[in-house]
Amino acid sequence: EKLPYAPTLARTPLGGLTTTSTFVLEQPRCVFTTLGDDAVIWLVVAIPEAVENFNNSVGPGTPERAFQGFPGSADAYMTLNTTILNYPCPKPPGEITVLRVGSETGCTKDERRPTCNGPLPGPGPYRVKFLALNGSEPVAETAWSEPITLRTARPLSSIPAMGSGHSAGMIALTAILSILFAILLASLVAVLVFWGSDAYGGSSTFSKPEAVTVRRYNTHHAYDQPAARL
């Protein structure tokens, strides 16, 4: 059964909807409503060249659908398997209903886990769809998404080295800061010189008192002359 639904990038206000190795999809809520509880829903991730001739009968976990061979020996892989019970309809209020593709790092090279949800190997583009299997039999599928391109890391060589390629505004700001620093330094030196000269060359409140010479006077006693005898 072909369902009139195509996977889309999440529309939540969360950041990081696409990174250099992951992207975030909306969950397919209220899409597989006619399936029984035994059906398993898989996410198929493919390079655009694999979409036209994609074979739904090649099951998950086979070498042709193993993450570890993508995109070299496997032009598509299948991951994030779950049942319809995990995609309830309608969704509970306030619940974030997204799928992050590429979030597992521990199984990237583990061939025992061919359905690993490992980091995408490059910027893409990639196309995805949901495929429901009942056992090994395909029972329903969505349409393919539009091409999804991941972010590209900025090459180290494109980052300007220090001292080269600075804008005029950056140069002017550096010059102004240098002048202000020089003025501040000169003011600090002047203050230190002023306080130093005041401390060592100025008058002191507690000056050494001058020596006071006290002269000692001997008192000359006047003796009364005896009265003249008559």
PLY file of the C-alpha trace (Angstrom):
ply
format ascii 1.0
element vertex 230
property float x
property float y
property float z
element edge 229
property int vertex1
property int vertex2
end_header
0.00 0.00 0.00
1.38 3.39 -1.01
0.50 6.04 1.53
0.05 9.74 0.65
2.69 10.91 3.03
6.31 11.99 2.60
8.77 12.34 5.50
9.77 15.91 6.33
12.30 17.62 8.54
10.97 18.45 11.97
9.07 21.70 12.38
9.75 22.12 16.10
11.66 25.15 17.44
14.48 22.85 18.52
17.92 23.70 17.18
20.16 21.38 15.22
17.60 20.07 12.73
20.54 19.33 10.47
24.16 18.94 11.49
27.24 17.63 9.68
26.14 14.03 10.33
22.51 14.00 11.55
19.06 15.32 10.74
15.72 15.35 12.56
12.46 14.07 11.07
8.87 14.33 12.13
7.49 11.01 13.36
4.91 9.43 11.02
1.97 9.89 13.37
-1.49 9.01 12.06
0.04 7.57 8.86
0.01 3.77 9.29
-3.47 3.63 10.80
-4.64 0.56 8.85
-1.81 -1.71 9.95
-1.99 -4.31 12.68
0.14 -4.21 15.80
2.50 -6.85 14.40
3.82 -4.69 11.57
7.29 -3.20 11.98
7.96 0.25 10.57
11.45 0.96 9.25
13.14 4.13 8.10
14.94 3.75 4.78
17.86 6.12 4.10
19.14 6.17 0.51
21.26 8.16 -1.87
19.13 9.84 -4.57
20.39 7.47 -7.29
18.87 4.48 -5.45
15.32 5.83 -5.28
14.06 5.00 -8.75
14.90 1.29 -8.67
14.62 0.67 -4.94
13.60 -2.91 -4.12
11.32 -3.20 -1.07
11.80 -6.98 -0.91
15.45 -6.67 0.16
15.10 -6.84 3.90
16.87 -5.04 6.73
20.11 -6.53 8.01
21.21 -7.87 4.64
24.51 -6.73 3.10
22.57 -4.65 0.56
20.85 -2.75 3.41
23.65 -2.58 6.01
24.68 0.76 7.45
28.35 -0.24 7.48
28.33 -0.55 3.67
26.57 2.76 3.01
26.95 4.37 0.54
29.67 2.22 -1.08
28.44 -1.36 -1.32
24.95 -0.45 -0.07
23.09 2.41 -1.73
20.51 2.39 1.09
20.17 1.14 4.65
17.25 0.51 7.02
17.14 1.63 10.64
14.95 2.90 13.54
12.55 -0.04 13.44
9.51 0.17 15.71
5.85 -0.83 15.84
2.75 1.25 15.30
2.31 1.38 19.09
5.16 3.88 19.29
3.46 6.17 16.77
0.11 6.71 18.52
-2.53 8.84 16.91
-3.28 11.51 17.87
-0.11 12.49 19.63
-0.35 13.47 23.32
-0.39 17.24 23.88
3.04 18.77 24.40
4.94 15.66 23.32
7.95 16.16 21.03
7.44 13.70 18.19
10.69 13.62 16.26
13.32 11.11 15.10
17.01 11.99 15.01
18.71 10.14 12.20
22.43 9.48 12.71
22.58 9.69 16.51
24.31 6.37 17.33
28.10 6.34 17.34
28.92 3.06 19.10
27.80 0.78 16.26
29.27 2.62 13.30
31.79 -0.12 12.50
30.03 -3.01 14.26
28.94 -5.33 11.46
26.84 -7.27 13.98
24.47 -4.27 13.97
23.69 -3.65 10.30
20.62 -1.60 11.25
22.74 0.91 13.20
21.42 4.46 13.27
24.93 5.76 12.77
26.20 9.20 11.74
25.74 10.02 8.06
29.03 9.73 6.16
28.82 13.04 4.32
26.65 16.05 3.50
24.48 14.09 1.09
21.94 14.76 -0.23
19.84 11.88 1.13
16.26 10.79 0.64
14.20 8.81 3.14
10.91 6.95 3.39
9.08 4.77 5.91
8.49 1.12 5.01
6.23 -1.23 7.00
6.99 -4.95 7.00
4.84 -7.81 8.26
7.54 -10.36 8.85
9.60 -10.05 5.67
6.68 -8.93 3.50
6.27 -5.22 2.66
2.75 -4.10 3.49
2.87 -0.29 3.31
5.25 2.51 2.37
5.31 6.27 2.24
6.58 8.44 -0.58
10.23 9.49 -0.63
11.20 12.74 0.99
12.70 15.67 -0.80
16.52 15.63 -0.87
18.01 16.40 2.54
21.43 18.05 2.59
23.46 18.25 5.78
25.68 21.05 6.96
29.25 21.20 5.76
32.08 21.79 8.21
34.11 24.89 7.44
37.58 23.93 6.14
40.42 24.88 8.45
42.24 26.56 5.57
39.33 28.98 5.11
39.75 30.40 8.62
42.00 33.51 8.38
45.21 33.36 10.37
46.00 35.93 13.01
47.46 39.11 11.52
46.05 38.57 8.03
42.76 39.49 6.48
41.54 41.66 9.35
38.81 44.11 8.52
39.28 47.87 8.80
36.90 47.93 11.76
38.96 45.37 13.65
42.18 47.30 12.99
40.60 50.58 14.17
39.26 48.94 17.32
42.69 47.49 18.11
44.33 50.89 17.65
41.82 52.63 19.92
42.26 50.03 22.65
46.06 50.37 22.40
45.85 54.17 22.80
43.52 53.89 25.80
45.84 51.38 27.42
48.84 53.71 26.88
46.96 56.63 28.44
45.95 54.52 31.42
49.51 53.33 31.91
50.90 56.89 31.71
48.35 58.10 34.26
49.29 55.30 36.63
52.99 56.15 36.36
52.29 59.86 37.01
50.29 59.03 40.13
53.07 56.83 41.46
55.69 59.54 40.82
53.58 62.20 42.55
52.97 60.13 45.65
56.61 59.08 45.77
57.91 62.67 45.67
55.43 63.76 48.28
56.41 60.99 50.63
60.17 61.47 50.39
60.76 65.15 49.52
57.90 66.98 51.20
57.67 68.54 54.62
56.96 66.33 57.50
54.48 67.12 60.19
56.66 65.53 62.80
59.90 67.46 62.33
62.76 67.16 64.72
62.42 69.82 67.43
65.18 72.36 67.70
67.42 72.20 70.72
66.56 74.84 73.29
69.46 76.36 75.25
68.59 77.34 78.71
71.06 79.66 80.35
71.51 79.39 83.99
71.72 82.65 85.89
73.32 82.95 89.30
71.34 85.24 91.48
73.44 88.02 93.08
72.20 88.54 96.58
72.35 92.05 97.78
73.36 92.40 101.38
72.00 95.33 103.34
74.69 97.66 104.47
74.66 98.11 108.19
73.15 101.31 109.24
75.57 104.05 109.99
76.20 104.38 113.51
75.53 107.63 114.86
0 1
1 2
2 3
3 4
4 5
5 6
6 7
7 8
8 9
9 10
10 11
11 12
12 13
13 14
14 15
15 16
16 17
17 18
18 19
19 20
20 21
21 22
22 23
23 24
24 25
25 26
26 27
27 28
28 29
29 30
30 31
31 32
32 33
33 34
34 35
35 36
36 37
37 38
38 39
39 40
40 41
41 42
42 43
43 44
44 45
45 46
46 47
47 48
48 49
49 50
50 51
51 52
52 53
53 54
54 55
55 56
56 57
57 58
58 59
59 60
60 61
61 62
62 63
63 64
64 65
65 66
66 67
67 68
68 69
69 70
70 71
71 72
72 73
73 74
74 75
75 76
76 77
77 78
78 79
79 80
80 81
81 82
82 83
83 84
84 85
85 86
86 87
87 88
88 89
89 90
90 91
91 92
92 93
93 94
94 95
95 96
96 97
97 98
98 99
99 100
100 101
101 102
102 103
103 104
104 105
105 106
106 107
107 108
108 109
109 110
110 111
111 112
112 113
113 114
114 115
115 116
116 117
117 118
118 119
119 120
120 121
121 122
122 123
123 124
124 125
125 126
126 127
127 128
128 129
129 130
130 131
131 132
132 133
133 134
134 135
135 136
136 137
137 138
138 139
139 140
140 141
141 142
142 143
143 144
144 145
145 146
146 147
147 148
148 149
149 150
150 151
151 152
152 153
153 154
154 155
155 156
156 157
157 158
158 159
159 160
160 161
161 162
162 163
163 164
164 165
165 166
166 167
167 168
168 169
169 170
170 171
171 172
172 173
173 174
174 175
175 176
176 177
177 178
178 179
179 180
180 181
181 182
182 183
183 184
184 185
185 186
186 187
187 188
188 189
189 190
190 191
191 192
192 193
193 194
194 195
195 196
196 197
197 198
198 199
199 200
200 201
201 202
202 203
203 204
204 205
205 206
206 207
207 208
208 209
209 210
210 211
211 212
212 213
213 214
214 215
215 216
216 217
217 218
218 219
219 220
220 221
221 222
222 223
223 224
224 225
225 226
226 227
227 228
228 229
